[in-house]
């Protein structure tokens, strides 16, 4: 039985979510299709481009992504503060960059004189769009529908491109967020199609490393790293970028070499701050997809009322 999205996604519980969409029957619709002897690798670029375009339009930040041949992962951050700060005109312009708008709203944007009833109707519609700009369901819908339509047009066919609904996990604390991001960024390494994070095509870590090489402060359209939590805390991920890259490098070496939990002398400091032992971390970042909630027991207890759930279930991380 499917679970209501209100029991899976609620910004009051956490603004961070790990989402996965898989191609129908898990076929390689974004890779090499053996049956037709056709390479569809370029579609991974379609997904990456569309994902980052939607990040510019929605009030949803992309923290991490990995686009594989038959599925993709993305870690998203719902930015309610940004949505609340937008003017009515800005909300309308963002939404209408993706949809054809009603004549009434177009008149409103153009500055035409409207009656009081017309203006109220406009504001009602635009406020509904404001809510949608923080909706992961709408974000994923506009991502997946666009890719499916484009792929079917390319193959001159009809039918489903993606499996049913996308899967989502609530990331309830810093530990869950770090583990999910590492799991996503290391997907190509785990799948043995890349040797290192920096050679992992169509991933956020590769984009971040390329930005560093180009002396950019952060990768375009990706949620930035804000550093170790402090007061006041700037907007961004609660880690330092170099700590995160060191963590990925160390983790990737264990996954590649089959030495999980044995190399302790070079443990990245971020693991100590998050309260992970090496074996716990490696187990977590290779099994993160289990359960719809990810976090410590305490974080789960706090989140349950917001998600209209009663049972303490999900992928539990060690308490700090």
N, C-alpha and C positions, 0 to 999 in steps of 0.2 A: 504494500500500500504506500502511495506517495505521501510525503510529509509536506504540510503547508509551509510556504516560504516564511510566514510570520514566526514559525517555530525554528527557522534556520537562520534568518537574517533580520537583525534588529540592532540599530545603531546604539541603542541604550545598553545593550550587552557588550558590544565591541564594534569599532569601526572597521576592523580588519577581517577579510575573508579570502579563503583559498578556493578557487573555482576550477573545475575541469570539464571540458567538453570533448567527447570522443566521436570519431567518424562512425557512421552506421556500420554495424557488424565489425567494427574495429578494423576496417579495411584501410589500405594505404592510399587514401584519396588525396593526401598531401605529400606523397612520396612516390616510389616506383611501383606501379601496378603491373604485377607479373602477368595477369590474365590478358591485358591488352598491350603489354610490353610498352607502356607509356610512362614517362616521368612527369609527375605533377609536383615536383619539388618547389616550383615557383609559387605555388599556392601558400607555402609557409610565409613567403614575403607579403602576400595579400593580407594574411591574418595579422602579421606584425604591423603593417601600415595602418590597417583599419583599427586595430587595438589602440595605437598611439593617437590616431585621429580622434577617436571617441574620448580618450583621456583629456584632450584639449577642450572638448565640448561639454562633457559631463563634469559634475563636481565629484568625480571619482578618480582617485590617483592610482597609477599602476606602480606597485612596489617591486614585483618580480614577474617574469614570464618565461616560458619555454615552449616553443612551438615544435612539435614532433611530427612524424609522418602520418600518424593516425589519431592524434589527440593533441590538445594543448592545455597547459596549466597557466594560471594567472593568480597573483596575490593582489587584492584590491583594497584600497582605503577609501571609505566613504567620508567625504569632506563636507559635513553639514555647515560648518562655519563659513566656508566659501559660498555655498548656496544661499545662505541667509544674507550675505553681504551684497548679492547681486541686485541691481535695479530691475524693475519690471521690463524695461527695454532690453537689458542684457540677457535676461532669461529668455525672452521671446526670440531674440536674435540667435542665441545658441540653439534653441529647439528648432527653429525654422531653417537652420543650416542643414538639418537632417530630414526635415519634413516640409511638405507643402502646407502653408498656413491658411487659415480662414481669411476671407477678405476683410472682415472686421478688425482682426489683429494687424493685418498689413496696414490698414488705415491708421491704427493707433501708433504703430512704429513710425509712420511717415509724418505724424504730427497733425493729422486731420482733426477737425472739430467733431467730437462725438457727444451724443446725448449722455445724460447721467446713467441711464439704463445700459446703453452700449458700453460705456466705460466700465461699469460694474461687471458686465458680462466678460469683457476683455480681461479684467483683473482676475476674475474667477478662473478662466482658462489658463492664464499665465502662472497663477499660483499652483495649479495642478501640474503644469510643466516643471515648475521649480522642484516639486516633490519627485518627479520622474528623473530629474538630473542627479538625484542621489540614490536612484534605484538600481541595484545590481541586476535585477531581473530585466529592466529595460536596457541596460548597458549590454548584457549578454545577448538579449534578443536582437538588438541592432547590429551586433557583431556577427552572430551566427547566421542570421537571415541574409545579410549582405554577401557573405562568403558562399553560402549555399546557392543563392541565385546566380552569382557570378560563375561558379563551377558548373552548374547545370547548363548555363548559357554556353560555356566553353565546350562542353561535351554534347550539346544539342540533345539534352535528355531532361526528364522530370524525375521527381522522387526525392526521398529524404537524403540529406548529406550527413547530418548529425544524428546521433542517437537521441532518445527523448529529451528530457530536461537536463540542463547542466547540473553537475554535482557541486554542492557548496559546503564548506566547513567554516565554522566560526572559530577564529583564532583569539583566544580569550586573554592572553597575556604576552609579555615580551618573549618568553621562552617559546611559545607556540608560533609567534610571528617569525622569530629567527629560524626555527626548525623548518617551517613551511617554505620560507624564502630559499633556504639552503637546498631543501628537497627539490624545489622547482628549478633553481639555477643549475643543479647538478644532474638533472634528468638525462642530458646527452651523455655524460660521463658514466652514469649508471647503466645506460642502454648500450654502452661500448661503441658509440658512434663519434665520440670526441675524447681526446686524451686529457685535455685540461679545460678549465672554465673559459679561458680566453680564446680557445678555438671552438667553443660550442656555438654553432650558428643559431641565429634566431632566438637568442636568450637575452635577458636583461643584464646579466653579468658581463657578457661580451660588449654590449652597448655601453655599460658603465666604464669598462676598461678602455675602450676606444675613446671615450670622452676624456679620460685621464691622459691618454697619450696625446690627445689634441689640446691639452692644457685647458679643458673646459671644467668649470666648477662642478657641474653635474650633467648627466646624460639628458638630452632633450626629452621632455614630456614624461620623465620618470620621477616618482616621488623621491626627493633628496634625502640623504642621510643627515640627521641633525646632531648626532653625537650622543654621548652618555647623558641620560636623563638628568635634568637640573631645573632650577627655578630662576628666572622664567625659562620655559622650554620652547625653543623656536619650533616652527612647524616642520615636521619631517620624521623619518624613521629614528627610533631611539637607540641608534648604534653609530659608531664611527665607520666610515666606508673602509678604511684600511684594515680595521679589526675584522670586518665582515669578509673582505677578500682573503685575509690570512686564514680565517676560519674555513672558507670554501676550499682553499688550497690544501689545508691539512686534511679536511674531510675527504676531498677527492682522492688524495693519496691512499687513504685507508680503504676506500671503496675499490679503487683500481687494484691495489696490491693484496687485498684479502687479509689485511692485518688489523682488523677492527679491534680497537681498544688496547693495542700493544705499544704504540709510540706515544708515550706520555711526556717525554722530556721537552717537546716543542708544542705543548697544548696552547692554543691561542688564549689570551687573557679573557676574551669575551665569554668563554665557557665558564670560567670561575665566577665571573660577575653574575651570570644567569643561573648558577648553581647546578651545572651539569657535570657529571663525571664522564670520562671519555666513552665508556661503553654505553651509558645511557644516551648520550648525544648521538652516537652512530646508529643505535637502534631506532631512536626517534626520527632522525632525518632520512631513514630508509623505509620507514613504515608510517609516514605521516598521514596517508590517505585513510587510515582506519578511523571510523566514527565521524559524526557530524559536528562534534565539538572537540576542540583541542585546547588543553590548558591544564593547569594544576587543579587538584580537587577543590581548593578554596575558590579559584577563579570560576570553576563550574558552578559551585553553589551560589555565587553572586549572580551569575548570568541566567540561571534557570527561570526566575520569575519574569525576566524581560522577554524570554523566548517562549513563554507559556508552556514550559515543560516542568515535569515533576520528578522525573528519574535522573539520577546522577550517572549519565552514560556518555561515553565518548573516549577519545584517546587521551589518557591521563598522563601528565608530565610530572616529574618529581617536584614536590613543594620546596620553595626556596628556604 
